[in-house]
């Protein structure tokens, strides 16, 4: 991704838990659309080729409807139908969608870890107003709206980061986010975050 999408500086980083694999069930995309910059991050339940296939279905659908739908809730409905057509009863995709337009950030969340807003030395979880289930389970989402300030940054991540453990302790994402990501180039910040994560788990990642 990036380094620039619309008016935003953007960077993405994918780290596979399997040394032989370059891609799995995590997905992300950022697009400059008529409705602003729109970003998705998601995590497919399961592993292997089935997860890769479903991730590609979600991304393919998103890359189409992100340019067509004026409301993020309509995009969620479209993606939910795409997932439901393609999977069994136990399969699903957690996802967060963001839209930045004119300095206003709109977020909808389908069962995914909440993004972190990095602002003036703090990491603020952008929790949804109402919890919604993942794609595939007919989520009904309520948007959260934030007015961005100069120098704000937003970290989106999957549970491979949020649930990474060492001796039973989770990686302290919120506590360390500002120190690792709050300054310099966003791509350099992600590299620092990856280094800190790998050190925390002593080089043994259990999830992408």
KEKE-3310 file (N, C-alpha, C; in steps of 0.2 Angstrom, whole numbers, plus 5000, padded with zeros to 4 digits):
npx = (5004:5001:5015:5006:4989:4976:4973:4980:4994:5000:5004:5006:5008:5012:5014:5018:5014:5019:5033:5035:5024:5017:5006:4989:4974:4972:4968:4969:4966:4967:4958:4956:4942:4927:4920:4929:4944:4945:4946:4949:4951:4954:4950:4950:4941:4950:4963:4975:4972:4958:4955:4963:4956:4943:4947:4951:4939:4932:4940:4940:4926:4925:4934:4926:4913:4917:4918:4906:4896:4888:4887:4895:4888:4881:4891:4895:4884:4884:4897:4894:4884:4892:4901:4893:4888:4898:4904:4903:4892:4900:4910:4917:4921:4930:4930:4935:4930:4935:4932:4939:4935:4936:4943:4935:4933:4925:4920:4916:4913:4914:4915:4929:4945:4947:4952:4966:4967:4980:4985:4992:5001:4994:4985:4970:4956:4946:4932:4917:4900:4890:4891:4894:4892:4903:4906:4896:4887:4877:4879:4873:4878:4884:4889:4904:4910:4923:4932:4946:4962:4977:4992:4987:4986:4981:4980:4977:4974:4975:4970:4982:4991:4985:4982:4994:5006:5016:5022:5009:5005:4998:5004:5007:4999:4991:4998:5011:5009:5010:5023:5030:5024:5021:5028:5040:5041:5026:5028:5041:5037:5029:5038:5046:5036:5034:5046:5046:5036:5040:5051:5044:5037:5047:5051:5042:5028:5011:5000:4995)
npy = (4994:5012:5024:5035:5038:5046:5060:5054:5048:5032:5015:4997:4981:4964:4950:4934:4919:4907:4901:4897:4903:4916:4923:4923:4922:4935:4951:4967:4984:4999:5013:5026:5034:5041:5045:5048:5042:5025:5012:4995:4981:4965:4948:4931:4917:4903:4893:4891:4886:4888:4899:4909:4909:4914:4926:4933:4934:4943:4954:4956:4959:4971:4980:4983:4988:4998:5009:5012:5012:5024:5024:5016:5006:5000:4994:4985:4976:4972:4965:4955:4947:4942:4934:4925:4918:4911:4902:4890:4886:4889:4897:4913:4931:4943:4961:4978:4994:5009:5026:5041:5057:5074:5077:5070:5055:5040:5025:5008:4992:4975:4964:4964:4967:4983:4998:5009:5025:5036:5050:5064:5058:5047:5032:5028:5018:5014:5010:5002:5009:5000:4983:4972:4957:4946:4947:4937:4933:4942:4956:4970:4986:5001:5016:5024:5040:5051:5067:5071:5077:5087:5078:5066:5048:5032:5015:5000:4983:4965:4950:4943:4952:4958:4947:4941:4932:4930:4919:4918:4931:4945:4954:4971:4981:4993:5000:5002:5007:5021:5025:5017:5021:5034:5044:5050:5042:5033:5020:5017:5016:5005:4995:4996:4992:4978:4973:4974:4966:4953:4951:4951:4939:4930:4926:4917:4916:4914:4916:4925)
npz = (5000:4998:4995:4997:4997:4991:5001:5012:5021:5020:5025:5024:5031:5030:5039:5039:5048:5045:5038:5025:5018:5010:5010:5017:5026:5030:5026:5017:5011:5002:4995:4984:4982:4975:4986:4996:5004:5006:5017:5021:5032:5036:5043:5039:5045:5049:5040:5027:5009:5007:5016:5009:4997:5001:5006:4995:4988:4996:4995:4981:4979:4987:4981:4970:4975:4984:4976:4972:4981:4992:5006:5020:5026:5017:5009:5018:5019:5006:5005:5015:5009:4999:5006:5012:5002:4998:5008:5021:5035:5047:5044:5043:5041:5050:5050:5048:5042:5035:5032:5026:5024:5020:5032:5041:5049:5047:5054:5053:5061:5060:5070:5073:5079:5087:5079:5083:5087:5086:5095:5101:5110:5115:5114:5107:5108:5095:5097:5092:5092:5094:5096:5082:5073:5063:5045:5035:5045:5044:5049:5057:5057:5066:5063:5068:5071:5069:5071:5063:5068:5065:5062:5068:5069:5063:5068:5061:5063:5064:5073:5075:5079:5090:5098:5101:5110:5125:5136:5141:5142:5133:5119:5122:5114:5113:5123:5119:5106:5103:5106:5096:5084:5083:5077:5065:5048:5042:5037:5043:5056:5056:5053:5065:5074:5070:5073:5087:5090:5086:5094:5106:5105:5105:5092:5087:5079:5080:5072:5057)
capx = (5000:5004:5015:5000:4982:4972:4977:4983:5000:4998:5008:5004:5013:5009:5019:5015:5016:5022:5039:5034:5018:5018:4999:4985:4968:4971:4967:4968:4966:4965:4956:4954:4936:4923:4917:4935:4949:4941:4951:4947:4956:4949:4953:4946:4942:4953:4969:4976:4969:4951:4955:4965:4951:4938:4950:4951:4932:4930:4944:4937:4920:4926:4937:4921:4908:4919:4918:4899:4891:4889:4887:4899:4884:4879:4896:4895:4879:4887:4902:4891:4881:4897:4904:4887:4887:4905:4906:4899:4889:4905:4915:4916:4927:4930:4932:4934:4930:4936:4932:4941:4933:4937:4945:4931:4934:4919:4922:4911:4916:4911:4918:4936:4949:4946:4958:4969:4969:4986:4984:4996:5004:4989:4982:4963:4953:4940:4927:4910:4894:4886:4895:4891:4895:4907:4903:4894:4882:4872:4880:4870:4883:4882:4896:4908:4913:4928:4935:4953:4967:4983:4996:4983:4988:4977:4983:4973:4978:4972:4971:4988:4995:4981:4982:5001:5007:5023:5021:5002:5004:4997:5008:5004:4998:4989:5003:5017:5008:5012:5031:5033:5021:5018:5033:5043:5037:5022:5031:5046:5034:5027:5044:5047:5031:5035:5052:5044:5031:5044:5055:5039:5035:5053:5052:5037:5021:5005:4995:4998)
capy = (5000:5018:5028:5040:5036:5052:5064:5051:5044:5025:5009:4991:4976:4958:4945:4927:4915:4901:4904:4895:4906:4924:4926:4919:4924:4942:4955:4974:4987:5006:5015:5033:5034:5047:5046:5048:5037:5020:5006:4989:4976:4959:4942:4926:4912:4897:4894:4887:4889:4890:4906:4913:4910:4919:4933:4936:4935:4949:4960:4958:4963:4977:4984:4985:4991:5004:5015:5012:5013:5030:5022:5011:5001:4997:4990:4979:4972:4968:4960:4950:4943:4939:4929:4920:4914:4907:4898:4886:4889:4890:4902:4920:4936:4949:4966:4985:4998:5016:5031:5048:5062:5080:5077:5066:5048:5036:5018:5002:4986:4968:4959:4964:4972:4990:5002:5013:5032:5039:5057:5068:5053:5042:5027:5028:5013:5017:5005:5004:5011:4994:4977:4968:4950:4946:4946:4930:4933:4947:4961:4977:4990:5008:5020:5029:5046:5055:5072:5070:5082:5087:5073:5060:5042:5027:5009:4995:4977:4959:4947:4941:4956:4959:4941:4938:4930:4927:4917:4920:4939:4948:4960:4977:4985:5000:5004:5003:5010:5028:5025:5014:5023:5041:5049:5048:5039:5028:5014:5015:5014:4998:4991:4996:4988:4971:4971:4974:4960:4947:4951:4949:4932:4927:4924:4912:4919:4908:4919:4930)
capz = (5000:4999:5002:4997:4995:4992:5005:5017:5020:5021:5024:5026:5032:5031:5042:5039:5054:5042:5034:5018:5015:5009:5010:5021:5027:5032:5020:5018:5004:5003:4989:4983:4979:4975:4993:5001:5005:5010:5019:5024:5035:5038:5045:5038:5050:5046:5037:5020:5003:5008:5018:5004:4992:5004:5007:4988:4986:5000:4992:4974:4980:4990:4976:4966:4978:4987:4971:4969:4987:4996:5013:5022:5029:5011:5007:5023:5017:5000:5007:5019:5005:4995:5011:5014:4996:4997:5014:5025:5041:5052:5041:5043:5041:5054:5046:5049:5036:5037:5026:5027:5019:5022:5039:5045:5049:5048:5055:5055:5063:5060:5074:5072:5084:5086:5077:5088:5085:5090:5096:5106:5115:5118:5109:5109:5104:5091:5098:5089:5096:5095:5093:5077:5071:5057:5039:5035:5050:5043:5054:5057:5060:5067:5061:5073:5067:5073:5067:5063:5070:5062:5065:5070:5065:5065:5067:5060:5064:5065:5080:5075:5083:5096:5103:5101:5118:5127:5143:5143:5141:5126:5117:5124:5108:5115:5128:5115:5099:5102:5106:5090:5078:5084:5075:5059:5043:5044:5035:5048:5062:5056:5054:5072:5077:5068:5077:5094:5091:5085:5100:5112:5105:5104:5085:5086:5078:5080:5068:5053)
cpx = (5004:5010:5009:4994:4978:4976:4981:4990:4999:5003:5005:5009:5010:5015:5016:5018:5019:5027:5038:5028:5019:5011:4994:4978:4967:4971:4967:4969:4964:4964:4954:4948:4932:4920:4923:4939:4945:4946:4947:4953:4951:4953:4948:4947:4945:4960:4969:4972:4962:4951:4958:4960:4945:4941:4950:4944:4930:4934:4941:4930:4921:4929:4931:4916:4910:4918:4910:4894:4893:4890:4891:4894:4881:4884:4897:4890:4881:4892:4899:4888:4887:4900:4899:4887:4893:4907:4901:4896:4894:4910:4913:4922:4925:4933:4931:4934:4930:4935:4934:4939:4932:4939:4941:4932:4928:4922:4916:4915:4912:4915:4926:4939:4948:4952:4960:4970:4974:4986:4988:4998:5000:4987:4974:4959:4946:4934:4920:4905:4891:4890:4891:4895:4899:4903:4902:4888:4878:4873:4876:4875:4881:4889:4898:4911:4917:4931:4943:4957:4973:4988:4993:4986:4983:4980:4977:4977:4973:4974:4978:4993:4992:4982:4989:5003:5014:5022:5014:5001:5003:5002:5004:5003:4997:4995:5009:5016:5011:5020:5034:5030:5020:5023:5036:5038:5032:5025:5037:5043:5031:5032:5046:5042:5032:5041:5050:5040:5035:5048:5050:5038:5041:5054:5047:5030:5016:5000:4998:4996)
cpy = (5006:5019:5033:5037:5042:5057:5061:5048:5037:5020:5003:4986:4970:4953:4939:4923:4909:4904:4903:4899:4913:4927:4921:4922:4931:4946:4963:4978:4995:5009:5023:5034:5041:5049:5047:5042:5031:5014:5001:4985:4971:4953:4936:4920:4906:4898:4890:4890:4891:4897:4911:4914:4915:4926:4937:4937:4942:4955:4961:4961:4970:4982:4986:4990:4998:5010:5016:5014:5020:5029:5016:5005:4997:4992:4984:4974:4968:4963:4954:4945:4939:4933:4924:4916:4909:4902:4894:4889:4892:4895:4909:4925:4942:4955:4973:4989:5005:5020:5038:5052:5069:5081:5073:5059:5044:5028:5013:4996:4980:4963:4958:4968:4979:4994:5006:5020:5035:5047:5060:5063:5048:5038:5026:5023:5015:5011:5007:5005:5005:4988:4973:4962:4951:4946:4938:4929:4939:4953:4967:4982:4997:5011:5024:5034:5050:5061:5072:5077:5082:5082:5067:5054:5037:5020:5004:4988:4971:4956:4944:4945:4957:4953:4938:4937:4928:4925:4918:4927:4941:4953:4966:4982:4992:5004:5006:5007:5017:5028:5022:5018:5030:5046:5046:5046:5034:5021:5012:5013:5007:4993:4990:4991:4980:4969:4970:4967:4954:4946:4948:4941:4927:4923:4919:4915:4913:4910:4924:4937)
cpz = (5000:4994:5002:4994:4996:4996:5011:5016:5023:5020:5027:5026:5034:5033:5043:5045:5051:5037:5027:5015:5015:5010:5014:5021:5029:5026:5021:5011:5006:4996:4989:4979:4979:4982:4998:5000:5009:5011:5022:5027:5037:5040:5044:5043:5046:5043:5030:5014:5003:5011:5013:4999:4995:5004:5000:4986:4990:4996:4985:4975:4983:4985:4971:4970:4982:4983:4970:4975:4991:5003:5015:5024:5023:5008:5012:5021:5010:5001:5011:5014:5001:5000:5011:5008:4995:5002:5017:5031:5046:5050:5041:5042:5045:5049:5049:5043:5038:5031:5029:5022:5022:5029:5043:5044:5051:5049:5056:5056:5063:5064:5074:5078:5082:5084:5083:5084:5090:5089:5102:5112:5118:5112:5111:5105:5101:5091:5095:5094:5099:5092:5088:5075:5065:5051:5038:5040:5050:5048:5052:5061:5061:5067:5068:5069:5072:5068:5068:5065:5066:5066:5068:5066:5067:5063:5067:5060:5065:5072:5080:5079:5090:5101:5103:5108:5119:5135:5146:5143:5134:5125:5118:5118:5109:5119:5124:5108:5098:5101:5099:5084:5078:5081:5068:5053:5045:5043:5040:5054:5062:5056:5061:5076:5076:5073:5084:5095:5090:5091:5106:5111:5104:5097:5083:5085:5077:5074:5063:5056)
residu = (UNK:UNK:UNK:UNK:UNK:UNK:UNK:UNK:UNK:UNK:UNK:UNK:UNK:UNK:UNK:UNK:UNK:UNK:UNK:UNK:UNK:UNK:UNK:UNK:UNK:UNK:UNK:UNK:UNK:UNK:UNK:UNK:UNK:UNK:UNK:UNK:UNK:UNK:UNK:UNK:UNK:UNK:UNK:UNK:UNK:UNK:UNK:UNK:UNK:UNK:UNK:UNK:UNK:UNK:UNK:UNK:UNK:UNK:UNK:UNK:UNK:UNK:UNK:UNK:UNK:UNK:UNK:UNK:UNK:UNK:UNK:UNK:UNK:UNK:UNK:UNK:UNK:UNK:UNK:UNK:UNK:UNK:UNK:UNK:UNK:UNK:UNK:UNK:UNK:UNK:UNK:UNK:UNK:UNK:UNK:UNK:UNK:UNK:UNK:UNK:UNK:UNK:UNK:UNK:UNK:UNK:UNK:UNK:UNK:UNK:UNK:UNK:UNK:UNK:UNK:UNK:UNK:UNK:UNK:UNK:UNK:UNK:UNK:UNK:UNK:UNK:UNK:UNK:UNK:UNK:UNK:UNK:UNK:UNK:UNK:UNK:UNK:UNK:UNK:UNK:UNK:UNK:UNK:UNK:UNK:UNK:UNK:UNK:UNK:UNK:UNK:UNK:UNK:UNK:UNK:UNK:UNK:UNK:UNK:UNK:UNK:UNK:UNK:UNK:UNK:UNK:UNK:UNK:UNK:UNK:UNK:UNK:UNK:UNK:UNK:UNK:UNK:UNK:UNK:UNK:UNK:UNK:UNK:UNK:UNK:UNK:UNK:UNK:UNK:UNK:UNK:UNK:UNK:UNK:UNK:UNK:UNK:UNK:UNK:UNK:UNK:UNK:UNK:UNK:UNK:UNK:UNK:UNK)
# end
